[in-house]
């Protein structure tokens, strides 16, 4: 629901904390992501290194509340931006561990490794839903591999969010801000093919003037 309802990157979804959700003002503050650096997890600024606010639809708010009631947010402590040992006092200050109450954690109550999640959770769910094929033996060596499924990955949820917003007539400028794109032109170029009815509203508006 967070991916399709808010359009967040996967790392931003995994780094979302309870304090980032403002139910009263109906907004989500995207302030960080969980990223992997040299096989270790850390917190960092969102992709593009810019924080942003995203509107919180009531239906998404209800789903988040239900999730929080069933799975209480878990305080997780990770280094900031780089998990490797600091070599200078400045690096030590910048990388000092920070703690946030994350909405999504693993069975060990730790931040989720996206590689593990994608391989063992997401692809299993896609296979169970019939979107991709089940695991098959690969190359006769006994190894079990998933079929390539990049187009069905977590990022597809973000594409869904963007395409639905544009189809509903939302401003490209607003959508670019919610997605974290610095250039609305990039947003338009990336998602214009999701608009099968592009131009229909403009045509109807002009027709209403002269009809």
N, C-alpha and C positions, 0 to 999 in steps of 0.2 A: 504493500500500500504506500509506503514511503517513496519507493522508486517511481511508481506510476502516478501517485497523487501529489508529489512535490518535485519530481524531476531531478533528484539529487544524484550525484555520482555515487558509485558503490562505496568508495572510501569515506565520503561525507555521510552516507547512511550509517556506516559502521561506527562513525565518530559522533553521531548525534546524541546529545545528552538531554536529560529531563529539563535542565535549566534553559535549553534552547527553544523550548516550546512555550509560546505565549498564547494560551487558550483564550484569554479575555480579549486580546487585540487581534486574534486570528492570524498570527504570523509565526513563522519558524525562522530563527536566526541561524544561518549556516556559518559556523565559526571555525570549524576544524574538520580534518579527516583523519582516519587511521591509515597510515601508509607503511610500506615495507622498505627498509633500507638494509641491504646486505643481510637478508634473511631474518632481520629483527624488526619488530613493530615499534612505531612511535606515533605521537600526535603531530600534526602539522596544520598549517593554514589550508583552506580549501584549494582545490585545483585552480591555478591562476593566481594563488596567493592573495586572494581578496575575499573578505567576508561579504555576505549579502543577506537580504531578507526575502523570504518566499511566502506568498499568501497561503494560509491554512484553511482549506475548505472544510465545512462542518463535518462532512462524511469522513474525511481523513482524520479530523480531530477525534471523532468518536472511536475510530479504529485504534488510534494511538492510546487513548484513554483505556480502552479495553485491554490492550496489550500490557500497559503499565499496571493494571489491576491484577492481571494474571502472572506477569513477570516483572517484579519490581526492579527499577533501575539499579545497576550494580556499580559502585565506585571502582574505577579502574585507573591505575597509575602507570604512566608511560613517559619516557623522555620526550622532549619537544624537538621536533624537526630532524634530529640525527641521534640515533641510539649508540653511536660509537663513543668510546671514552674521550672526554675533552682533553685538549692539550694546553689550553690557556685559560686564565680566569674568565675571560670574555666568553669563550665557548662554553665553559661550565655554567655560567649564568644564563646563557641563551638556551642551553639544552636541559636545564634543570627539570626534573620530573614534575608532571602536573596531573591532577586527579579530576576526573569528570564521571558523573553517574550516567553510564551509557544505557541506552534503551535496548541494545542488542549485544549479548555476550555469548560465549560458548559454554559448554557444560562445566568447564573448570572456572567459570565466572571471570574470564579474562577477555580481552579484546579479540575479535574474530580475525583470523588470518584469511584474507580473501581467496588465496589460492586453495586453501583447504575447503572453504565454503563452496567455491565454484565447482571443484572436482567431486566432492563427497555429498554435498547437499543440493545445490542448484541443478546439476546435471542429472542427479538421481530423480529429482522432482520432474524435470523435463521429460525424462524417459518414462516415468510413471504416467505422465499425462499424454504420452504418445507423440510429443513434439520432436524428439530425437530417438534414435534406435537404442535398445538396451546395450549394455557392455558386451563386446565381442572379443574373442581371442585375436590377438594381432600378430601377424607375421610368423605364425606357427611356433613362437617361442614361449608360449604360455602366458605372455603378458596380456592384460585386459585393458583395452583403450576405448575411450569414447570417440564417437564420430565427430569431426569438426563441426562446431556449432556456434561460431562467433556471432552470427546474426541473431541467435537466441539467447545471448548472454545477458547479464544484468543491465548492460547499457541499452538494451532494447526497451526497457521500462522507461528510460529517460526519453527515448525517441517517441514512445507512445504519448507521454506527457506533452511533449512539444507539439506533436501533430494534432492532438486533441485541442490544445489551446488555440492553435492557428485556425483549425477548422471551425472553432466556435467564434472566430472573428477577433481574437485578442490581438493587441498591438504587438508587432514584431519587436519594438523597442522595449516594451514591458517584458516580453518573453525572454529577450536577450539578458535583461537584468536578472530575472529569476534563475536563468540557467547559469549565470556567471560568465557570459560572453562579453568581452569588452567591445566588440564590434557587432551591432545589429545586422550589418550586411552579411557577416559570417553566418548568423542565425538564419537569415532568409535564404542564403545560398544552400545551406545544409538541409533545410526542411521544406523548401518550396515544393518539392515533388510530392509532399504529403498532402497537397491541396488540390484535389481533383475538381473542386468547385471554385478555384481561384478566379476572380473576376466576375463571378455571378452576382455578388452583392453590389459591386459598383455599377454593373449594368442595370440592375433593378432600381438602384437609386436614381440614375439618370432617367430611366424610363418613367419613374414616378413623377419626375418634374415635368416632362413633356407630354405624358399620356393625357 
